[in-house]
Structures are given as C-alpha cells and as structure tokens.
Amino acid sequence: MGCDIHSYAEVNRNDKWEMVTDHFDINYYKKEKGDSPFTWRSYSLFAFLAGVRNYDRCEPISELKGLPDDISDGVSDEYGSDSIYDCDYHSLTFLTLKELLDFDYDKVFWNRRVTKQISPNCSDGAALAEEGEGKMISYRDNLGLSFFNVIDELKELGEPENVRIVFWFDS
C-alpha cells in the first residue's frame, strides 16, 4: 500500500489565515491551477517534510506539530470532509514559508535508500544501504526541481512568515 500527501497553502491576511485556491500548477502544459502545493507521491519529499516513509534516512525539516490552532476554515473543511471517510490520516503538521526558505538545501546527507533483490523476480525498493552503499546527496538534488517550483509559487503569496503549508498523509 502506498502513502499520499494532502497539502494546502494558507496566507495570513488581517490576522486571519485563509486557504489559497487555484494557485498551484497541476498541469503545466494546459495551464491548469489547483489548491494543493504538493500533489505527487515522493517518499523523499515526505521524509524531508515530516519524516514519513523516511527510507532515505534524511533529517526532516521539523518535528510534527499537528494541525495549527488557527487553521483556516477552508483547510479545516477539507480535513473534516475527508477524514470521516479516511481513518488512515496521520502525521498532521504545517510549515511556514520562512521555515522552508531558511533550510540549507545544499547540506549533504547519506541517502541510505537502495533497491535490493530479495528473491527471484522480486525487489525491495526501500531497502537500507549497508556501509559503502547508497550515496551522498544534497537535499536540493534529492528533492528535485518540482519541490523548488512549489517554493517559488509560495513566494508569490506574500511575506514568508505569513504563508504556510498545512498537510497530512494517508496510507
């Protein structure tokens, strides 16, 4: 079974957080916009944002915080309407754009995720590297261009301390 992310952006306007809608590229070629900053399944991304499916063994940007007390009505509605149907939600948290911008993405870590054959015609894509296996990689290279495209889209929304992403996972 896989794991997916549910993510939303919020902007603080006049001391009230508001959900951002129709801002993020969901289909670059058709110029379609959507509500979710992160829409793709990437366990490297999930590991960095929240320590979820951390097969890479990277250091997450932050400890889990739960949902913010001052969550916007829009994101609260998204969580509430979906959660009654999906009891597998976990790792609820949020990050400000400032936190995302302050991280040193050129920092290098030992990515210990490797693929190992465990039997004929069967591989484990989340195996743990032994000494001498895996690779040293920067967070920037491990997260990839799509992550930084979202960061650029978040920057368009306002001052870094007034923009945040709220997210959780299901599996």
C-alpha positions as CSV (number, residue, x, y, z in Angstrom):
1,M,0.0,0.0,0.0
2,G,1.3,3.5,-0.8
3,C,1.2,6.8,1.0
4,D,0.0,10.1,-0.3
5,I,0.1,13.7,0.9
6,H,-2.8,16.1,1.3
7,S,-1.4,19.6,1.3
8,Y,-2.9,23.1,1.3
9,A,-1.4,26.6,1.4
10,E,-2.7,29.4,3.7
11,V,-2.0,33.1,3.8
12,N,-2.4,35.3,6.9
13,R,-4.4,38.4,6.0
14,N,-5.5,40.8,8.7
15,D,-4.6,38.3,11.4
16,K,-6.7,35.5,9.9
17,W,-5.4,32.5,7.9
18,E,-7.1,31.9,4.6
19,M,-6.9,28.9,2.3
20,V,-5.3,29.6,-1.1
21,T,-7.2,28.2,-4.0
22,D,-6.4,27.7,-7.7
23,H,-2.8,28.9,-7.4
24,F,-0.6,25.9,-7.9
25,D,0.3,24.3,-11.3
26,I,-1.3,21.0,-11.6
27,N,-0.9,20.7,-15.4
28,Y,1.8,22.9,-16.7
29,Y,1.0,22.3,-20.3
30,K,-2.7,23.1,-20.0
31,K,-2.0,26.0,-17.6
32,E,-4.4,24.4,-15.1
33,K,-4.2,25.5,-11.4
34,G,-5.2,23.7,-8.3
35,D,-5.4,24.1,-4.5
36,S,-2.6,21.7,-3.4
37,P,1.1,22.7,-3.5
38,F,2.3,19.1,-3.3
39,T,0.4,16.6,-5.4
40,W,2.8,13.9,-6.3
41,R,4.0,10.8,-4.4
42,S,7.6,11.2,-3.4
43,Y,8.9,9.4,-0.3
44,S,12.0,11.6,-0.4
45,L,9.7,14.7,-0.2
46,F,7.6,13.0,2.6
47,A,10.7,12.1,4.5
48,F,12.0,15.7,4.4
49,L,8.7,17.4,5.2
50,A,7.6,15.1,8.1
51,G,9.8,12.0,8.5
52,V,7.1,9.9,6.7
53,R,8.4,6.9,4.8
54,N,11.9,8.0,5.6
55,Y,13.7,5.3,3.7
56,D,16.4,7.9,2.7
57,R,17.2,8.4,6.4
58,C,17.4,12.2,5.9
59,E,16.8,14.6,8.7
60,P,13.3,16.1,8.5
61,I,13.0,19.9,8.4
62,S,10.9,19.9,11.6
63,E,9.2,17.8,14.2
64,L,5.5,17.1,13.6
65,K,3.3,19.9,15.0
66,G,-0.3,18.7,14.4
67,L,-2.8,21.0,12.8
68,P,-2.4,24.7,13.7
69,D,-4.9,26.0,16.3
70,D,-5.7,28.9,13.9
71,I,-6.3,26.8,10.8
72,S,-8.3,28.4,8.1
73,D,-11.9,27.4,7.6
74,G,-11.1,26.1,4.1
75,V,-8.4,23.7,5.2
76,S,-10.4,22.7,8.2
77,D,-13.3,21.9,5.9
78,E,-11.0,19.8,3.6
79,Y,-9.7,17.9,6.6
80,G,-13.1,17.4,8.1
81,S,-14.9,16.3,5.0
82,D,-12.3,13.8,4.0
83,S,-11.3,12.4,7.4
84,I,-14.7,10.9,8.1
85,Y,-14.1,8.6,5.1
86,D,-10.4,8.0,5.6
87,C,-9.3,6.8,9.1
88,D,-5.7,6.4,7.8
89,Y,-4.7,10.1,8.1
90,H,-1.5,10.6,10.0
91,S,1.4,12.9,10.6
92,L,-0.5,16.2,10.5
93,T,1.7,19.2,10.5
94,F,2.5,22.6,9.0
95,L,5.5,24.7,7.9
96,T,5.8,28.4,7.2
97,L,7.4,29.5,4.0
98,K,10.1,31.1,6.2
99,E,11.0,27.7,7.6
100,L,11.2,26.3,4.1
101,L,13.3,29.2,2.9
102,D,15.7,29.1,5.9
103,F,16.7,25.5,5.4
104,D,20.2,24.8,3.9
105,Y,19.3,22.7,0.9
106,D,23.0,22.4,-0.1
107,K,23.6,20.3,3.1
108,V,24.6,16.8,2.1
109,F,23.4,13.6,3.8
110,W,23.9,9.8,3.2
111,N,20.8,8.6,1.4
112,R,20.6,5.1,2.6
113,R,17.6,4.0,0.3
114,V,18.7,1.4,-2.1
115,T,16.9,-1.3,-4.1
116,K,17.9,-4.9,-3.3
117,Q,16.7,-8.1,-4.8
118,I,15.1,-10.2,-2.1
119,S,14.1,-13.2,-4.2
120,P,14.0,-14.1,-7.9
121,N,11.8,-11.5,-9.7
122,C,11.2,-9.6,-6.5
123,S,13.0,-6.4,-5.3
124,D,12.7,-4.2,-2.3
125,G,12.9,-0.6,-3.3
126,A,13.1,0.6,0.3
127,A,16.0,-1.4,1.5
128,L,18.5,0.1,3.8
129,A,22.1,0.6,2.4
130,E,25.0,-1.1,4.1
131,E,28.3,0.7,4.6
132,G,29.6,1.6,1.2
133,E,26.2,1.5,-0.5
134,G,23.7,4.4,-1.0
135,K,25.0,7.8,-1.9
136,M,25.9,11.2,-0.5
137,I,23.5,13.7,-1.9
138,S,22.4,17.3,-1.2
139,Y,18.8,17.9,0.0
140,R,18.5,20.1,-3.1
141,D,19.3,17.2,-5.5
142,N,17.3,14.7,-3.5
143,L,14.1,16.9,-3.5
144,G,14.3,17.9,-7.2
145,L,13.1,20.8,-9.3
146,S,9.4,20.3,-8.7
147,F,9.9,21.0,-5.0
148,F,11.6,24.3,-5.7
149,N,8.9,25.2,-8.2
150,V,6.4,25.0,-5.4
151,I,8.6,27.1,-3.2
152,D,8.6,29.8,-5.9
153,E,4.8,29.6,-6.2
154,L,4.6,30.0,-2.4
155,K,6.8,33.1,-2.6
156,E,4.2,34.8,-4.8
157,L,1.7,34.7,-2.0
158,G,3.2,37.1,0.5
159,E,5.8,37.5,3.2
160,P,7.4,34.2,4.3
161,E,6.1,34.4,7.9
162,N,2.5,35.0,6.5
163,V,2.5,31.9,4.2
164,R,2.4,28.3,5.3
165,I,1.5,24.9,4.1
166,V,-0.7,22.6,6.1
167,F,-0.5,18.9,5.3
168,W,-1.1,15.3,6.4
169,F,-0.7,11.9,4.9
170,D,-2.7,8.8,4.3
171,S,-1.6,5.2,3.9
